[in-house]
């Protein structure tokens, strides 16, 4: 056999091997995507969504179809590889207007009750599961309460909920809906549970809850959630709440300290003034500048150092300052009312705050919250509440069911790139290829 023929056959065999490997790899990814969608459905079942949720909504519209799968798919088109709900409906043969009709049929108060009940049920189950364990295990399952606000971009027709809000993600004022969230982080970010949600109105009119500010909503949500968990017989430790500088209100921090004997850890502003223990007066801008502070090296974060200071504030009274200096990051400081909590624990708690920011920035893009366009306030509440539940379902699936072997990004990647071959009868998803 000539050298030319031998080269051609060798090259043809190499191409054939690559094709076989690509086919095997594609089949493996399809099996992984099928595993992911089955795990998502199992997570929906384990979370405990009521079986009569869709039936209750459809009863108001006198419809008899089970459309929970269609609602899930049309609300989160990016999860199945499509840029919009219309693109998904053209392939799946779904009615893209049905979810809005169904979600608008249930009053917003009912949606919020479902979210609170679901969050409290999950926390009670986890709390009772950990109560009988050792102290070392309980220390790994500590609760961290988190206040957060997020802006959902809104285009098109304006509702009473739509206004101009400052968005930390976009670093500017944007047009949209401003929501206030109360979350509970279990352990070192192992699980994130949404507990309560409220939408602030830009121009509230009349008396009542509609006039509550962001600080008012935060206080009410924390008080009601702790009271509801205590009524269920759950023994809660003193709450440790973290939030950004928007929630650094002296009355709110004092309320948590006096009523719940808890601690609120917030990020400080550069305009705040403090008087240190040695009588030196400093501003927040001075704390983030290089100086001879009593730095200590963090044992849990290599390269990170911190300094703990005691000071007096004309607004807050006695406070504890915690200066943080991390490599390749801007120096910042956090503070709380005077407390004996170790600085290392405060640092770990604050790291969970940044974890929440990363999780919700990722999920807001994956769940396409900006693409949610309806013409009714009740429908918007339904959309946003279901999105919060979906955030928990995705996080629960990737962190608990997969036992850390598959991350949330990998799960979403598999679904997005192999969504047409996925089969899931409960969600009415049937493979097309």
N, C-alpha and C positions, 0 to 999 in steps of 0.2 A: 504494500500500500504506500502510495506516495506521501510525501510530507504534507502536501496541500490537503489531500483528502483526510489525512489523520487530524490535521488542525481544524478542518471544518466540522468533523464529527465531534471532536472534543468541545468545540465552541457550541455546537447544537446541544450536547448533553448538559453543558453548564447552564444554557438558557432554560432547558427543561427543568433542571434542578431548582433554579431560581423561581420558576413558575409554580412548581410543586410546593416550595417553601412558602411562597406568597399565598397560595390557596390554603395551605394548612394554617398559616398565621391568620388569614381572614376568617376561617372557620373557628379558630380559637377565640378571636375577638367577638364573633357572633355569639358563641356560647357564653362568653363573659358578659355581654350585653343582656342576654336572656337571664343570666343569674342576677344581674343588677336589677332588672325590672321586677323579677320575682321577689327579690329582697325588699324593694320599695313597696310592693303590695303587701308583703308580710309585715312591714313596718306600719303601714296604714292600719292593718288589723291589730297589731300589738299596741299601738297608741290608744286605741279604744274609741275611735270616732263612732258616734251613735249610728246604728243600722237604719234608723228611721230619718236620718238627716235629709236625704234626697226625697224620700217619700213625703216628709212634712212640707218641703218646698213645693214639690210637684202637686201635692194636694190642693195648694192654693191656686194652682194653674189648671187643675183637673187633668193633669197629664199622668200617664201610667208607665212611662219608660224609666229604666234605671240609667241615669245619665251622670253618675259620679265620675266615671272614667272619662267621659267627654269633657266634663267641667275641668278635671285635672289636666287633660291634654291641651285644651284650648286656652286655659289660663297660663300655662307654662310651655309655650311652643318651643322655646329655645332648648328645653330639656330633651326634646325629641328631634333636634337637628333642623328646625325651621326658624326663620327670622320673624314670622308673624303668624297669627292664628289663621289668617286667610290661606296662607301657603299650606298649613297643615290640613285645613278642611278640604282643599282641592284634592289632596291625596287620600285622606281618610273618608271623605264623603260625609263630613259632619256639618251641622248647622252652626255657624260661628256666632249667631245671635242668641242661641238657646241659653248659654251660661248667664248672660246678662239678664235675661228674663227670669231665670230661676233665682239668681242671687237677689234681684230686686224684689222678689215676692216675699222675702223674709225680713222683718223689721231689723234695723241695726242693733237695737238693744238685745235681741235674741242672739245675734252673731257674737256680741261681746260676752254674753253670758256663757255661750258655748266655749269660747276661748278661755275664760277664767276657770270654768269647771274642769276643762281638760288639763290646764296647767296645775290646778290644785290636786287633781287626782294623781297626776304623775309624781308630784312632789311628795304627796302623802305615801304613795307606794314606795318610793325611794327612801323616804325618811324612816318608815317602819322596817324596811329591809336592813338598814344600817344600824338601827338602835341596838340590836342584839349582838353586834360585832364588837371586837376589841377596840381599845382607845386608839391604837395605831391605825386601824382600818378607818375608823371614824374621822381621823385627822386627814386622811386622803380623800374623804367625801365631804369636805366642808362646803358650805353654801356661801356664795357671794352674790349679793343683790346688786343689780346694775340698772341705773337710770340712763336712758339714751333717747335721743330724738333723731328722727330721720325725715328727710324731705323726699316725697314721691313726686317726681316731675309730672306735670299735667299739661297736655297740649289740647287744643281744640276748644270745645264749648266749656265755659266756666261754670262752676257750681259755687254755692255759698261756702264750701270748704276750701276753695282755691284762693290763695293769696301769694304775696311775695315774702319769701323766707330766706334767711342766710343758710347756705348749705356748706358744711365743713368739707364734704367730698369735692365739691366744685370750687370752693374758696371764693364764692361770690353769692349775691342774691339771685335766687331763681324763682320761677313761677311754678307753684305746685301745692301739694297738701302736706302739712306738717303734722307728723304723728309722734306721740310720746309713748315710749315703751318701758315696761318693767320686766326685767329678765332675771333669771336665776342661773348662775354658772355652778355646775356641780364639779368639785375637784379642780384639777388644773386644766379646765376647759374640756373635760371629757364629755360633758353634755351641757347644752344650752337650752333652757326651757323658757319660752315666752309665757308670761303670767297675765299680763294686762296690757291694754292698748287703748289709747284715746287720740282723737283728732282735735287739734286746736282750730278754732274759727278765727279768721283774720279780723272780722268786725262783729264781735258778739253784740247782740241786742236783747235787752230784757233781762230779768233776774234769773237766777238758777245756775246750773252747772255749766251752761254754755259760756259764762263769763270767766271761768277758771283760767288762770294763766298756766304756763308750763310748770311753775313751781307748785301751784295749787293742785294740778293734776298729779304731780309726782308724790306729794304728801298723801293725797286721798288714796291713790293706788297702793302705796306701801301699807298704810293703815288697814285698809280693807283686806288685803291679801294676808297679812299676818293674823288678823282677827279670824278670817275664814279658816286658816290652817290650825289655829288654836282651838276653834270650835270642833274640829275633827279629831281632837285629842293628840295632836302632834306636839312634842316637846321641842321647841325651837330655841337655839342659842341666841344670844344677843346679835342682832343683824349688823353686818358689816357691808355698807353700801359704798359703791364707787361711782363716780360721775365726772363729766368734764366741767369746765369752768362755768358753763351756763347754769349749773345747779349750785353754785357756790353762794348760797344765800344764808345769812346768819340765822334767820328765824327758822328756816327749814332744817339746818344742821342742829340747832338747839332743840327743835321739836323731836327729832329722832333720838337725841341723847337723853332727853327728859322722859319721854313717853315709852320708848322701847329700850333704853339704856344701851343704845347702839352707837356706831361710829360712822360718819360720812367722810369719805376720803375723796377730795376733789383736786383738780389741777388749779394751781394759783395763777393769777394774772400779774403782769409786769407793773401794774399801777397800784397794787396793794402795798401798804406800809406796815412795818412791824418794828417792835422794839425788842432787841435780843436780851438775853439774861444779863449780859455785861453792860447794859444801858445803851448800846449802839443802835441807832436808828437806821434802818435799811428799807429799800423798796424792793418790789418783786424783780425789777430789772437788775438790781445789784446782786440778787441771789444767783442769777444765771450767768454772771460774769466771773472770770477767773479771780480767785481770791484764796486766802489761807484758811479755808474751812476745815473742820476736823473730819477729813475724808477717811472712809473705811472701805476695804475691798469686799465686794460681795462674793460669798462662797458659792452661790447658786448660779451666778452669771459671770463667767470669766471676762475680765476686762472692764466690768461695770463697778463703779464705786459710788458711794453715797455718803451723805452727811446728815446727821440728825440734830436739829436745833430746837430749843424751847424759846418761845417769844410771846409777846403780848401784842394784841391788835386792838385798835380803837373800835373796831366793828365787831369782831368775833370774841374778844377776850383772850384768855390763855389758849394758845394753839401749839401744835407740834408741827414743825417744818421738816420736810424730807427732801433734800437736794439730790438729784440723780444725774450722774454723768456717765453716759454710755459711749462707746467708740462709734464713730461715724454717724452720730446723732447729735442734735442740738440739746444743750443742757436745759433741764426744766426742773420744776419743783412742785410737789404736792403737799397738801396740809390737811389737818383735821383738828378738831377741838382737842385740848390737852388730853393725852391718852398714854397708857403704859404698854400698849401693844408693841411687840418687838418690831424693829424697822424691817427685818427680813421678811416678816409676814406681810407687812404693808406693801413691800416691793412685789411680792408674789401676787398679792391681790390686785395691784395696779396693772401687772402684766396681763391679767385676765381682761381688764378693760380694753387694752389694745387688741386682744384676741377677738373681742366682740366687734370692734371696728372692722377688722379684716374679714370676719365671717359675714357680716351683713353687707359689706361692699361687694363681696363675691356673689352672695346670694341674690342681691338686688339686680345684678346684671344677668345671672343665670336664669332667674325667674321672670325676667322682663317686666319689672314693675312699671317702668315708664310706658310700656305699650298698653297698659290697662286703660281703656277708654270706654266709659259708660256715661249715661246721661241721668243717673239717679243716685242720690246719696246713699240709700239703703244698699244698692248694688255695689257701691264703692266700699262700704263697710264690709260687705260679704267678700269682695275680692281681697281686700287687705288682710282680713282675719284669716281667710284660707291660705293666703301667702305666708303668714306667720306660722300657721300649722305646718305648711309644706316645708318651711325652713327647718322646723324641728324634726320632721319626718326624714328629710335628707341627712341632717346631721346625725340623727339617731341611727339611721341605716348604716352610714359609712363608719361610725365610731363604735357601735355596739354590735350590730349583726355581723359585720365583717371582722370584728375583733382586731381592728387596726391593720388588717392585711390589704385592704383596698381603701384608698382615701376617697374623699368626696369628689375631688377633681377627676380622679380616674374613673369613678362611677359615671359621672356626668359625661366625660369624654366618650366612654363606650356607648352610652345611650344616644348621644348626639350623632355619632358616626355610623351607628348600626341600627337606628331606630326603625327603619323600614322592614327589618327582619325580625323584630321583636314580637312575641306572641304573649298576650296576657288577657284571658277572657274576662276576668272581673273588671278590668279597665277598658274593655272593648278595643284592645289593640291586637291586630292580626297581621302577621308578617306578609309583606307584599313581594318578597324576592325569595 
